[in-house]
Amino acid sequence: MDADDRFMWMALDLARQGRGRTSPNPMVGAVVVQGSEVVGTGYHQAAGSPHAEVIALEKAGDKARDATLYMNLEPCSHHGRTGPCTEVIIRAGVSRVVAAMVDPNPLVSGRGFARLADVGIKIKEGILEPKARQLNETFIKFITTGMPFVSVKVAMSLDGKIGTATGESHWITGGKARQFAHRLRDHSDAIVVGIETVLKDNPQLTTRIEGGGGKDPVRVVVDSTARLPLDARVIESSSSAHVILAVTEKASPDKCRALQGKGVEVIILPSKEGRVDVAALMKKLADRELTAVLVEGGGTLNYSLLEQSLIDKLFIFIAPLIIGGKESPTAFAGTGITPLSKAWSVEDVELKQFDRDMLLIGYPVSGKQNSGAISR
């Protein structure tokens, strides 16, 4: 591994420390290198806080002069919540900038590099770019399409069942798999479930990580007719995370007012085939800068998202169980497809193991995949 690759890996590892905290901004890490010595490091910790390169250069101080700055993303050149980072880099006296990728934000794309090149700073880009793009796949999707990056988490048996015919599903997977699932919540801006999941399981939809420190996402319940009980745990839990109920015009105004009185925000959305239009819901969440959306729904909600090409990533836990039964619910219900050649394939597959449970991570692709799919 040459020096540029080695220091870029370091920048990527730093960037990951901001996961789940930087939305709607990207995760960015920065490393300042003088000769072969690392003299400053930093990562972006939250939207509105100092950017990674600003932190790293401040730590480097005078040692930043004539140094190389490594970043996993092109530095910004515009005024947002903070000032342009290009000017900080120029004032620090950096002589070379190595970046993994161009910023896809139209306000920045290429302009940051151009500004640095104008004052004689050497630029090298494309180092570990595929890794950098995957790290910031949520940001890329949001900034280029105006839609959130939607992940679906499923826990199922070997035969594809997410519960028994009587609705029992606690617990299909073991403790380590469930802890990973809570990490997914911690990394998300919003968690979405259907009303049937709430009525069956009565979940809190909070993040519970061993040792604490987790962040509760905004909790969203898709419920076309406002059946959400006033004493549901998602409402009554002590979490400070906002609760949104997505309904259609079929919902009872009196019930909606009662829910609002309990602190629930009710949003009325268009209907599609008698249910909440999930595409309209996702756009509404994106408009609120909720860019990383985790869906823990049942088969109906999952299939609706899949059918409309709204799922970007799948996290499918597979437990070594066989449940059987044609009435037992499956991870994706709906009408299904014919012929088989039109089935969705899952690509870029990664496998992990948690004790006896397997986790398949991948990206669903079909001929109907939306034009905003991220190139990985």
Backbone torsions as a table, in degrees:
resi	resn	phi	psi	omega
1	MET	NA	125.5	179.1
2	ASP	-79.5	172.6	-173.7
3	ALA	-60.9	-41.4	-178.2
4	ASP	-62.2	-42.7	177.9
5	ASP	-64.3	-43.6	-176.4
6	ARG	-62.2	-44.9	-178.4
7	PHE	-75.1	-26.1	176.3
8	MET	-71.6	-37.7	174.6
9	TRP	-58.3	-39.1	178.7
10	MET	-63.8	-42.2	178.3
11	ALA	-63.0	-40.5	178.8
12	LEU	-65.4	-41.3	178.3
13	ASP	-63.8	-39.0	176.5
14	LEU	-63.8	-44.3	-178.0
15	ALA	-58.1	-39.3	-178.0
16	ARG	-60.4	-22.6	-179.5
17	GLN	-66.6	-17.0	177.8
18	GLY	-93.4	5.4	-175.5
19	ARG	-57.0	130.6	178.8
20	GLY	82.8	0.9	-175.4
21	ARG	-123.7	-12.0	-171.1
22	THR	-99.7	-10.3	-175.3
23	SER	-52.9	138.1	6.4
24	PRO	-88.2	12.1	179.1
25	ASN	-82.4	164.2	176.2
26	PRO	-79.4	167.4	170.7
27	MET	-86.6	126.0	-177.0
28	VAL	-136.2	134.9	172.5
29	GLY	-121.2	152.4	-178.3
30	ALA	-140.0	142.7	179.6
31	VAL	-133.9	127.9	176.9
32	VAL	-103.2	125.5	-176.1
33	VAL	-123.4	124.2	175.6
34	GLN	-109.4	110.8	-172.3
35	GLY	68.6	-112.3	174.8
36	SER	-117.9	10.8	-176.8
37	GLU	-102.5	131.2	173.9
38	VAL	-77.3	120.2	-176.1
39	VAL	-113.1	-5.9	178.3
40	GLY	-168.0	139.8	176.8
41	THR	-138.1	157.7	176.8
42	GLY	-170.1	161.5	173.8
43	TYR	-144.3	152.9	179.4
44	HIS	-74.1	123.9	-172.4
45	GLN	-99.5	-28.0	-179.3
46	ALA	-167.4	151.7	177.3
47	ALA	-58.4	131.5	-179.0
48	GLY	93.8	-15.9	178.1
49	SER	-89.8	167.2	-178.5
50	PRO	-55.3	145.0	179.1
51	HIS	-76.6	163.0	-173.3
52	ALA	-56.9	-45.7	-175.6
53	GLU	-68.1	-32.3	177.7
54	VAL	-64.4	-44.0	179.1
55	ILE	-64.5	-46.6	-177.4
56	ALA	-63.7	-42.2	-178.8
57	LEU	-69.4	-35.3	177.6
58	GLU	-65.1	-39.2	176.9
59	LYS	-67.3	-36.5	-178.2
60	ALA	-70.8	-33.0	-179.7
61	GLY	60.3	-134.5	-178.0
62	ASP	-65.4	-20.3	179.8
63	LYS	-71.0	-8.2	178.4
64	ALA	-75.3	-19.8	-178.0
65	ARG	-64.8	127.8	-177.9
66	ASP	63.9	18.1	178.4
67	ALA	-89.6	174.3	173.9
68	THR	-105.6	134.3	177.7
69	LEU	-107.8	122.1	178.2
70	TYR	-103.5	132.5	179.0
71	MET	-143.1	148.6	177.6
72	ASN	-85.0	-2.8	-179.9
73	LEU	-147.8	144.7	176.6
74	GLU	-52.4	136.5	179.5
75	PRO	-70.5	148.4	-177.6
76	CYS	-75.8	151.9	-178.7
77	SER	-126.7	15.4	-176.5
78	HIS	-127.0	163.8	176.2
79	HIS	-86.7	117.2	173.4
80	GLY	-119.2	-128.0	174.1
81	ARG	-71.4	-21.2	174.2
82	THR	-128.3	171.2	-179.8
83	GLY	-75.2	171.3	-179.4
84	PRO	-67.3	128.6	-178.4
85	CYS	-71.4	-24.7	179.2
86	THR	-57.4	-38.7	-178.1
87	GLU	-69.9	-34.0	176.3
88	VAL	-65.5	-41.1	179.3
89	ILE	-63.9	-43.0	-179.4
90	ILE	-64.1	-46.0	-179.1
91	ARG	-64.4	-30.2	-179.4
92	ALA	-72.5	-17.5	178.4
93	GLY	84.2	19.5	177.1
94	VAL	-60.5	138.3	-178.4
95	SER	-100.6	-17.2	-175.6
96	ARG	-148.2	137.7	176.4
97	VAL	-123.6	126.6	177.1
98	VAL	-114.8	123.0	-177.1
99	ALA	-127.5	150.0	-179.6
100	ALA	-76.5	-37.1	-174.2
101	MET	-156.7	159.5	172.6
102	VAL	-72.5	143.2	176.4
103	ASP	-71.1	123.9	-179.4
104	PRO	-74.1	-9.0	177.9
105	ASN	-63.4	120.9	-178.7
106	PRO	-56.0	-24.6	179.1
107	LEU	-73.1	-17.6	-175.0
108	VAL	-116.8	-42.5	-165.0
109	SER	-36.2	104.9	178.6
110	GLY	84.7	-22.3	-176.4
111	ARG	-71.4	-34.6	178.3
112	GLY	-63.1	-46.9	177.9
113	PHE	-62.2	-42.5	-178.1
114	ALA	-61.4	-42.2	179.7
115	ARG	-62.5	-42.1	179.8
116	LEU	-68.5	-41.5	179.2
117	ALA	-63.6	-33.3	-179.7
118	ASP	-60.7	-28.6	-179.3
119	VAL	-101.6	11.8	173.0
120	GLY	92.5	8.9	177.0
121	ILE	-78.2	130.2	179.6
122	LYS	-74.3	140.2	-176.7
123	ILE	-121.3	134.8	170.9
124	LYS	-133.7	128.4	-177.7
125	GLU	-129.7	164.0	176.0
126	GLY	94.3	6.1	179.3
127	ILE	-75.3	120.2	-178.2
128	LEU	55.0	36.5	-176.6
129	GLU	-58.3	-43.7	179.7
130	PRO	-57.9	-39.3	178.3
131	LYS	-66.6	-39.6	180.0
132	ALA	-66.5	-38.8	179.2
133	ARG	-67.0	-40.1	178.9
134	GLN	-66.6	-40.0	179.2
135	LEU	-58.0	-42.1	-176.6
136	ASN	-107.4	34.7	-178.9
137	GLU	-62.4	-32.6	177.9
138	THR	-65.0	-48.9	179.8
139	PHE	-61.9	-43.0	-178.7
140	ILE	-61.6	-46.1	179.3
141	LYS	-60.0	-46.9	-175.6
142	PHE	-66.4	-45.9	-172.7
143	ILE	-75.3	-21.8	-178.8
144	THR	-99.1	-19.5	-176.9
145	THR	-122.9	-16.2	-175.8
146	GLY	74.8	14.5	178.5
147	MET	-120.6	153.9	179.2
148	PRO	-74.9	162.2	172.9
149	PHE	-88.5	118.6	-171.5
150	VAL	-106.9	120.2	174.9
151	SER	-110.2	140.0	176.8
152	VAL	-114.2	127.3	177.6
153	LYS	-107.8	130.0	-178.9
154	VAL	-131.4	140.0	170.3
155	ALA	-119.4	118.5	-174.1
156	MET	-141.2	166.2	177.2
157	SER	-82.3	176.3	178.4
158	LEU	-59.9	-29.6	-179.7
159	ASP	-96.5	20.6	170.9
160	GLY	79.2	17.0	-178.7
161	LYS	-95.5	139.6	178.6
162	ILE	-104.7	8.8	177.8
163	GLY	176.5	175.2	176.9
164	THR	-87.3	173.7	179.4
165	ALA	-63.3	-22.6	178.7
166	THR	-90.9	-0.5	177.3
167	GLY	96.8	0.1	-179.4
168	GLU	-72.1	129.8	179.7
169	SER	-142.4	1.3	-178.9
170	HIS	-100.5	113.3	-8.0
171	TRP	-120.5	136.6	177.0
172	ILE	-74.4	-42.4	-179.7
173	THR	-102.2	166.0	-178.7
174	GLY	-86.0	-178.6	-173.7
175	GLY	-62.5	-40.8	-178.6
176	LYS	-66.3	-39.7	177.2
177	ALA	-64.2	-39.6	-179.7
178	ARG	-68.5	-34.0	176.3
179	GLN	-65.0	-39.0	176.2
180	PHE	-63.1	-39.6	178.7
181	ALA	-61.7	-36.7	176.9
182	HIS	-69.4	-30.2	172.9
183	ARG	-63.4	-38.0	177.4
184	LEU	-61.7	-40.5	176.7
185	ARG	-62.2	-43.5	179.9
186	ASP	-59.6	-31.9	-177.9
187	HIS	-87.3	-1.7	-174.2
188	SER	-105.3	153.3	175.4
189	ASP	-85.6	-31.8	-178.3
190	ALA	-145.8	147.2	173.4
191	ILE	-119.0	133.8	-174.3
192	VAL	-120.2	132.1	173.7
193	VAL	-135.5	162.1	174.3
194	GLY	-90.0	161.9	-177.8
195	ILE	-63.1	-32.0	179.8
196	GLU	-63.1	-36.0	177.1
197	THR	-63.8	-41.7	179.4
198	VAL	-65.7	-45.0	-178.1
199	LEU	-66.2	-32.9	-176.8
200	LYS	-83.5	-45.0	-171.6
201	ASP	-106.1	-20.7	-177.5
202	ASN	50.1	56.0	-175.7
203	PRO	-80.2	159.0	172.8
204	GLN	-85.0	-27.4	-177.6
205	LEU	61.6	36.8	176.8
206	THR	-105.8	170.0	179.6
207	THR	-100.2	122.4	-178.9
208	ARG	-127.0	97.5	-177.1
209	ILE	-107.2	136.4	178.4
210	GLU	-57.5	128.0	-177.9
211	GLY	91.6	-8.8	177.6
212	GLY	79.6	-168.4	177.6
213	GLY	90.0	-0.8	-178.5
214	GLY	-79.3	159.2	179.2
215	LYS	-111.8	129.3	175.5
216	ASP	-79.7	129.1	175.3
217	PRO	-77.3	164.1	169.4
218	VAL	-59.3	135.5	-174.2
219	ARG	-105.3	124.2	-173.7
220	VAL	-121.5	126.8	177.5
221	VAL	-114.4	125.2	178.3
222	VAL	-91.5	114.5	-168.7
223	ASP	-150.7	88.7	-170.0
224	SER	-57.8	-32.3	-176.0
225	THR	-114.8	16.9	175.8
226	ALA	57.3	53.9	176.9
227	ARG	-87.1	-2.3	-176.6
228	LEU	-56.5	121.0	179.8
229	PRO	-65.0	144.8	-179.4
230	LEU	-66.6	-20.6	179.6
231	ASP	-106.0	19.0	179.6
232	ALA	-60.7	144.5	-177.6
233	ARG	-63.2	-29.2	178.4
234	VAL	-62.5	-27.2	177.5
235	ILE	-88.8	-42.6	-171.7
236	GLU	-83.2	-12.1	-178.1
237	SER	-64.0	158.7	-176.6
238	SER	-79.6	1.3	-178.5
239	SER	-62.6	144.7	175.2
240	SER	-87.0	-3.7	-179.4
241	ALA	-66.0	136.8	-178.5
242	HIS	-63.8	146.9	175.3
243	VAL	-116.1	127.1	178.3
244	ILE	-117.1	132.2	174.3
245	LEU	-110.6	118.2	179.7
246	ALA	-95.7	115.7	-176.6
247	VAL	-124.4	174.1	171.4
248	THR	-111.6	-178.5	-179.9
249	GLU	-67.2	-11.1	178.1
250	LYS	-75.0	-12.2	-177.4
251	ALA	-69.4	142.7	179.0
252	SER	-66.9	123.2	177.8
253	PRO	-58.7	-37.6	179.8
254	ASP	-64.3	-43.0	179.6
255	LYS	-66.0	-39.5	178.9
256	CYS	-61.8	-42.2	178.6
257	ARG	-64.7	-38.6	178.3
258	ALA	-63.7	-40.5	177.9
259	LEU	-67.0	-40.2	177.4
260	GLN	-61.7	-35.4	177.2
261	GLY	-64.5	-19.7	177.8
262	LYS	-94.0	6.6	178.4
263	GLY	93.4	4.7	179.2
264	VAL	-83.4	133.8	173.0
265	GLU	-87.3	124.5	-179.9
266	VAL	-105.3	124.4	176.3
267	ILE	-117.5	131.6	-179.9
268	ILE	-95.2	123.9	-176.3
269	LEU	-122.0	160.9	176.0
270	PRO	-61.7	156.6	177.6
271	SER	-102.7	154.3	175.7
272	LYS	-137.7	115.0	-177.3
273	GLU	54.7	40.0	175.0
274	GLY	84.8	-4.0	-179.6
275	ARG	-120.4	168.1	176.7
276	VAL	-57.7	132.4	176.6
277	ASP	-71.4	107.2	-173.9
278	VAL	-69.3	-25.4	176.3
279	ALA	-66.6	-41.8	177.6
280	ALA	-64.6	-37.2	178.0
281	LEU	-63.7	-46.1	-178.9
282	MET	-63.4	-37.7	177.4
283	LYS	-64.9	-39.1	179.0
284	LYS	-62.9	-40.9	178.6
285	LEU	-66.8	-39.9	178.2
286	ALA	-63.9	-39.0	178.8
287	ASP	-60.4	-23.5	178.0
288	ARG	-94.3	10.3	179.7
289	GLU	63.1	30.9	170.1
290	LEU	-91.4	90.8	-166.9
291	THR	-91.0	-26.7	-179.4
292	ALA	-109.7	106.8	-174.8
293	VAL	-112.1	126.0	177.0
294	LEU	-107.4	126.1	179.5
295	VAL	-106.1	125.6	175.0
296	GLU	-121.4	57.0	-173.7
297	GLY	-94.3	-179.1	173.6
298	GLY	-90.1	-173.5	-175.3
299	GLY	-61.1	-35.4	-177.9
300	THR	-67.6	-49.4	179.3
301	LEU	-64.8	-43.5	-179.5
302	ASN	-59.9	-44.3	-178.1
303	TYR	-69.2	-36.7	178.4
304	SER	-59.7	-41.8	177.9
305	LEU	-67.7	-42.6	179.8
306	LEU	-63.3	-43.7	-177.6
307	GLU	-62.4	-32.4	-179.6
308	GLN	-95.4	14.4	178.2
309	SER	55.7	42.0	-178.5
310	LEU	-103.3	-3.7	179.4
311	ILE	-94.6	124.8	177.6
312	ASP	-94.6	-33.4	-173.3
313	LYS	-147.6	146.2	179.9
314	LEU	-118.2	136.6	170.3
315	PHE	-121.6	100.5	-175.0
316	ILE	-112.1	108.8	175.3
317	PHE	-84.1	134.5	-178.6
318	ILE	-124.2	115.0	180.0
319	ALA	-93.9	147.8	-179.6
320	PRO	-77.8	62.1	178.8
321	LEU	-129.2	152.6	170.7
322	ILE	-123.3	119.3	-176.8
323	ILE	-97.2	-45.6	179.2
324	GLY	70.2	179.5	177.6
325	GLY	91.9	123.2	-178.7
326	LYS	-70.0	-16.6	178.4
327	GLU	-91.6	-7.1	178.0
328	SER	-72.5	134.5	-174.3
329	PRO	-70.1	148.2	178.8
330	THR	-109.6	166.0	-176.0
331	ALA	-67.1	-30.6	179.0
332	PHE	-133.5	111.9	-177.9
333	ALA	-95.6	-120.8	178.2
334	GLY	69.1	-162.9	-176.0
335	THR	-86.4	-18.5	-176.6
336	GLY	73.7	-178.0	-176.3
337	ILE	-123.5	154.3	166.0
338	THR	-144.0	143.5	-5.5
339	PRO	-77.4	177.7	-178.2
340	LEU	-59.6	-28.5	-178.4
341	SER	-63.5	-16.8	179.0
342	LYS	-94.2	5.1	180.0
343	ALA	-65.4	151.6	174.7
344	TRP	-73.4	135.4	171.9
345	SER	-102.6	156.2	177.6
346	VAL	-112.5	122.2	-172.5
347	GLU	-115.0	169.6	-178.0
348	ASP	51.6	48.4	-172.7
349	VAL	-73.5	136.0	173.7
350	GLU	-125.6	139.7	-179.9
351	LEU	-118.1	135.7	174.8
352	LYS	-129.1	159.0	179.1
353	GLN	-126.6	134.9	175.9
354	PHE	-125.1	98.6	-172.3
355	ASP	52.8	-118.6	-177.5
356	ARG	-87.3	-8.9	-176.7
357	ASP	-92.7	145.6	174.9
358	MET	-107.6	148.1	173.8
359	LEU	-122.3	122.5	174.1
360	LEU	-102.9	123.7	177.1
361	ILE	-113.6	130.3	180.0
362	GLY	-168.2	-179.5	-174.1
363	TYR	-121.2	118.6	-178.1
364	PRO	-73.8	135.7	-177.6
365	VAL	-137.6	137.2	171.9
366	SER	-151.6	179.9	177.7
367	GLY	-64.2	-19.0	-179.4
368	LYS	-94.4	3.5	-177.1
369	GLN	-56.3	136.6	-174.7
370	ASN	-69.4	158.1	-175.2
371	SER	-69.8	-9.9	-179.9
372	GLY	-89.9	10.7	-179.6
373	ALA	-59.1	141.5	-176.6
374	ILE	-86.8	133.4	175.5
375	SER	-77.6	123.8	-176.7
376	ARG	-111.7	NA	NA
